[in-house]
Amino acid sequence: MLMMKEILLDLLIESPYYGYLAGKVRFVEDTSVKKIRTSFDSAPVVTYNPNWFTSLDEHLKKGAVVHELLHLGLLHFYRRDGREPILWHLACDIAISELMPREQVHDEIVTLDTIYRELALILPPKSTAEDYYDHLSDNETKVDFEYKTGHTEVVFESGKRAETEPLEEMDRTDLNLQALIDELTSIQIAAQSEDALDADLSQKTETAYKGFKLNWRNVLKRFLTGQGRVTTRKSYKRQSRRFDDLPGTKRSIGIRALVAVDESGSVSDGDVADFHKELLRINGINSAHITAVRFDTTCSEPVPLSRFVSENKRLRRGGTDFRPVFALADQLKVPLVILFTDGAGEAPRVVNQKVLWILTGGGKAPVDYGLSIKYMA
């Protein structure tokens, strides 16, 4: 019988994103809790009833933990914005169940299938909690709530019941929020760099974090440090230490990235100068292999960042087209693109890289993919 510690270890091995998240959470046993819930005490705390937990099979144990971690990872506690508490929790449960394997979702959790069977509503798959809340609000007369000690029961017209309780609502001005956002962003970036974050969940986390102020320098640093893999390849320039006449191995560390500076006419001289100042900071990161270009409708010749920062002057003022930047990234086979820009231009619909948009004060990313942060000088 798997206990909580074993479940957390399995998650770290099988699904590093959840393992990393769990590492930021304190898990507490409490028999006064009916099942499981998340609260905040300077840091996230998941409290669970050990008797209830041990009664679940292995899949549902993992599902119970993942469910609570996703409430945290998607910032559901900070996104309620005054919505009706029970309906908001149901909407969040639906959104979460859409991101989990079916065998990990307990029958008591309200899902899209539940809504279809009980309310004859066909809701869009893998949408946001906000979207599901709007649909539930339009049909709330078809659902009753019975408030009981420690929980609330949702009662559908058919008589089917589901237990829930309001998610704790956290204030967006909470002093601990910025630290939490930084932690969650770091976890997201680490999981993405290891290809350990499902595409749907990656998109959902990026969308969730866009509504919050991020410490952009911390995010940038996390994109460029500690995320590279140690790769090993055969090298005939180095002989094997163990076997004569066989090639040795060459190890390389660090992520490869393309940094692109927008020098189009819509970006002010002051912003371009500030971008170059930030590149001087980036140039000091030893663990990253960074190539840099300037662009408007075309890209300059790609050069090492150290050379780029030595040419600290503006050379362009044309229109804006992001497509040549990503075409170059494909050509160079870099996994990460970082753009300093105001976002005003045409971008490809789909790209092959992780993308960080560092935007000027009034800027907006031209597409939905990638993580967007506001540049603050």
Phi, psi and omega in degrees: 000121183282130177263176186303315182300321179291322177298315180295321178294317178300319180297320180298322181283314186276324186221081187307328180302312180290326177297317178296317179300314182299330179293344179261004186242145173262126180258128186231130174277138179202112183288349177281344175277136184292314181226270183208145179202159179245136176222181183231132176219073190069336176212160181296139178231125174257115180255133184219152176275117184296330179293315177296317185297316181291343179283347182275154173282174187301316182298316183287331174298311178298319180298319180298318179291313180300320180302312180293322180294325179289325172305319180288309184299330180264006175058035180299333181290337183255357186254004185294319175051046174082003179292159179301125191303312184291316179297324178296317179297318178299317180298319178294320178299318179297313181300320180291316182299333178289345182256001185246152172299142185301325184289347179265356183263117181294147181300337181281347179281133177285127181236180175299323178297319178300313182296323179292314182292318188272326184243359181057036179253134174256105182260154182294137179288150173053041177265190183267162176299324179298318179295314180295325178299316180299319179294317180295322179297323180291343184234022186293342178290346180271001183230136175248157178235133175245116183272122182234172181296118175086348179197173176235140176256128175270125184242117178273166182301330181286348184101350178297141181238149175220134180273143176202175172206153183300140171290143175300130180265121181258141181285135179294344177268004180304133185296336182274352186297316182300319178296320179295315179301316179299318179296313182296320179295319178299317179296317179300313182296317180299316180293320178297318183294336178263009184054036184249018180235118179306143184301318180295316180292322177301315180295322181293319180292319179299317179296318181297319186283342180296335182277004183234150178288125180251146172284097193295326180293323176296317179298313180300316180298321181291331176293331190250354180230142173073000183254349181288152179265155170273115182251145180237129178221158180289141179222119180279355175279351181230124182279145178299137178283341185260329186228126177296149174065010175248149181292149174274191179240148178241127181257138175230143185235143174111157181270151176256132185220154173246122176257128182238126181255121181283113177246026178290168185296339182280351180260128185289160176299322180297318179294318179298318179298319178295321177302315181295325177297320179292327179295330175296323176295313182299324184299342180274359180275110188281336187275359181246144176254104192244129172252144185230147175219159166250151184209156163226268172266348175223170180256148171286175176295132178291132181224160174301147184301324180300323177286322182298315184289341177285342178256065190278075177203156181274136183236354187225159176203030183275203176284191182232126176217117182277347185299318178299330179296313182286330174296321177292320178299319175299316181297320181278348181059045176266144183272351187222133176237130177242123183243124170266114191197169169265356176082358184273092180178179182265132181237154177295152182290324181226141178229167183255006185241159164287140188232135172239117177265115175258107194255144173296167187312314180262011185281160178215135180300139183283350182219172183274340184282158180087169178258129182251132175224149180274131177281127177238115183294000000 
